[in-house]
Amino acid sequence: MYIRKDSFYKKAKQEGYRSRAAYKLKELVDKYSLFSGVRSLLDVGAAPGGWSQVALELLSKDSTVVGVDILNIQPIPNQNYHFIMGDIREDDTLKRILEIKSKFDAVISDIAPNTTGQKFVDHQNSMNLIKIVVDFTKKVLKKDGVLIFKLFDGEDREKLVSDLKLIFKDLKIFRPDATRKNSFEIYVICRGFLGE
């Protein structure tokens, strides 16, 4: 059992972020300068909105941020933010996203399956979700773009990494300080999308 109300949880509440995950994205972006040159960003699995909040804060004021999720979120009051409630496996969701921006400089995803407490099952479910995110990313990411996502680590990670190395120039794996000590989540940073 983890203690939900730890220091990062409390800090998020105090600073107005919707989740502790905001600090994970901040750390990733800071460490790898991930948002340099990014003017359009898609947040896949955006609920409750913490990563979208950080993106809006860190990108230039004229940037476009689009969030998409099957769950609705409380509105984020920013004219550069667009939220689409929908499933990325459906053509209609893709169409609605591309009506806002035809291609994105970055795709970020803190998406995760409902956990079972069984590491192998959670890893497999996470892998299945990420495969959907990667397939979707190929349709919306600009050449040389960036993809950042969370993965519950496990035995199939190496196969995923080798597949991603075929479509991205550079790949890094990172575990932010804001990650809970007993968590097996990692973050994968893919840069230099080679395009189709």
C-alpha positions in Angstrom: 0.0 0.0 0.0 1.4 3.4 -0.9 0.7 6.6 1.0 -1.3 8.6 -1.5 -0.9 12.0 0.3 2.9 12.1 0.1 4.9 15.3 -0.5 4.4 15.4 -4.3 0.6 14.8 -3.9 0.5 17.7 -1.3 2.7 19.9 -3.5 0.4 19.4 -6.5 -2.6 20.4 -4.5 -0.9 23.5 -3.2 0.4 24.6 -6.6 -2.9 23.9 -8.4 -1.9 20.9 -10.5 -4.4 18.2 -11.1 -2.0 15.3 -10.3 1.5 14.6 -9.0 2.3 13.4 -12.5 2.8 17.1 -13.4 6.2 17.0 -11.6 7.2 13.9 -13.6 6.7 15.7 -16.9 8.4 18.8 -15.6 11.5 16.8 -14.6 11.5 14.9 -18.0 11.3 18.2 -20.0 13.9 19.9 -17.9 16.4 17.0 -18.0 16.2 16.4 -21.8 15.1 19.9 -23.1 12.1 18.1 -24.7 10.0 21.1 -25.6 12.6 23.1 -27.5 10.9 24.1 -30.7 7.6 22.5 -29.8 4.6 24.7 -30.9 1.9 22.0 -31.1 1.4 19.2 -28.6 -1.0 16.3 -28.2 -1.7 14.9 -24.8 -3.1 11.3 -25.2 -5.0 10.0 -22.2 -5.1 13.6 -20.8 -7.4 13.1 -17.8 -7.3 14.6 -15.2 -5.3 17.2 -17.1 -2.0 17.5 -15.1 0.3 17.0 -18.1 -1.8 19.4 -20.2 -1.4 22.0 -17.5 2.4 21.7 -17.6 2.5 21.8 -21.4 0.6 25.0 -21.5 2.9 26.5 -18.8 6.1 25.5 -20.5 5.3 26.1 -24.2 5.3 29.5 -25.8 2.0 31.5 -25.5 1.1 30.9 -29.1 1.4 27.1 -29.0 -1.5 24.7 -29.4 -2.1 22.0 -26.9 -4.8 19.3 -27.5 -5.9 16.8 -24.9 -7.8 13.6 -25.8 -9.3 11.0 -23.4 -12.2 8.6 -23.2 -12.9 10.3 -19.8 -14.1 13.9 -19.6 -12.0 16.5 -17.7 -12.7 19.7 -15.9 -12.2 22.5 -18.4 -8.7 24.1 -18.5 -9.2 27.8 -18.9 -6.7 28.6 -21.7 -7.6 29.7 -25.2 -4.8 27.6 -26.6 -6.1 24.4 -25.1 -8.6 22.1 -26.9 -10.0 19.0 -25.2 -11.6 16.1 -27.2 -13.5 13.4 -25.5 -13.0 10.3 -27.6 -11.2 7.0 -28.2 -8.0 7.2 -30.3 -8.9 3.9 -31.9 -11.8 5.5 -33.6 -11.5 7.4 -36.9 -13.9 10.1 -35.7 -11.5 11.0 -32.8 -8.6 11.2 -35.2 -10.6 13.4 -37.6 -11.6 15.8 -34.8 -7.9 16.1 -33.7 -6.6 16.7 -37.2 -9.2 19.5 -37.7 -7.4 21.4 -34.9 -3.9 20.6 -36.1 -2.8 18.5 -39.1 0.5 17.4 -37.4 2.0 17.8 -34.0 5.6 18.5 -32.8 5.1 16.3 -29.8 2.9 13.6 -28.4 2.9 13.0 -24.7 1.0 10.2 -22.8 0.7 9.4 -19.1 -1.9 6.8 -20.0 -2.2 3.7 -17.8 -4.5 0.7 -17.5 -6.4 0.0 -14.4 -4.0 -1.8 -12.2 -4.6 -5.3 -10.8 -1.6 -5.5 -8.4 -0.2 -8.4 -10.5 3.0 -7.0 -12.1 3.0 -9.3 -15.2 -0.7 -8.5 -16.0 -0.2 -4.8 -15.4 2.8 -4.8 -17.7 0.9 -6.6 -20.4 -2.0 -4.2 -20.2 0.3 -1.2 -20.2 2.1 -2.7 -23.3 -1.2 -3.1 -25.1 -2.2 0.5 -24.4 1.2 1.8 -25.5 1.0 -0.1 -28.8 -2.3 1.8 -29.5 -0.6 5.1 -28.6 2.4 4.4 -30.8 0.2 3.4 -33.8 -1.8 6.6 -33.3 1.3 8.7 -32.9 2.5 7.6 -36.4 -0.6 9.3 -37.8 -0.3 12.7 -36.0 3.4 13.3 -35.3 5.6 15.5 -37.5 8.9 14.3 -38.9 11.6 14.8 -36.2 8.9 15.0 -33.6 9.0 13.8 -30.0 7.0 11.0 -28.2 7.0 10.7 -24.4 5.0 8.0 -22.6 4.7 6.0 -19.4 5.2 2.2 -19.3 4.7 -0.3 -16.5 8.1 -2.0 -16.9 8.5 -5.7 -17.6 9.8 -8.5 -19.8 8.5 -7.2 -23.1 10.1 -3.7 -22.8 13.1 -4.6 -24.9 11.0 -5.7 -27.8 9.1 -2.4 -27.7 12.3 -0.4 -27.5 13.8 -2.2 -30.5 10.6 -1.6 -32.5 10.7 2.1 -31.5 14.3 2.5 -32.6 13.2 1.7 -36.1 11.0 4.8 -36.2 12.9 7.2 -33.9 16.5 8.4 -34.1 17.0 8.5 -30.3 15.4 6.8 -27.3 15.9 7.2 -23.6 14.4 5.6 -20.5 14.0 7.6 -17.3 12.5 7.2 -13.9 11.5 10.6 -12.4 12.0 11.5 -8.7 8.3 12.1 -8.4 7.6 8.4 -9.1 6.5 6.4 -6.1 9.2 4.3 -4.6 7.3 1.0 -5.0 6.1 1.7 -8.6 7.5 -0.1 -11.6 6.6 2.7 -14.0 9.2 4.2 -16.3 9.1 6.9 -18.9 10.3 6.4 -22.5 11.5 9.5 -24.5 11.6 9.0 -28.2 13.1 11.8 -30.3 13.6 12.4 -34.0 10.5 10.7 -35.6 11.6 9.3 -38.9 8.1 9.6 -40.4 6.3 7.1 -42.6 
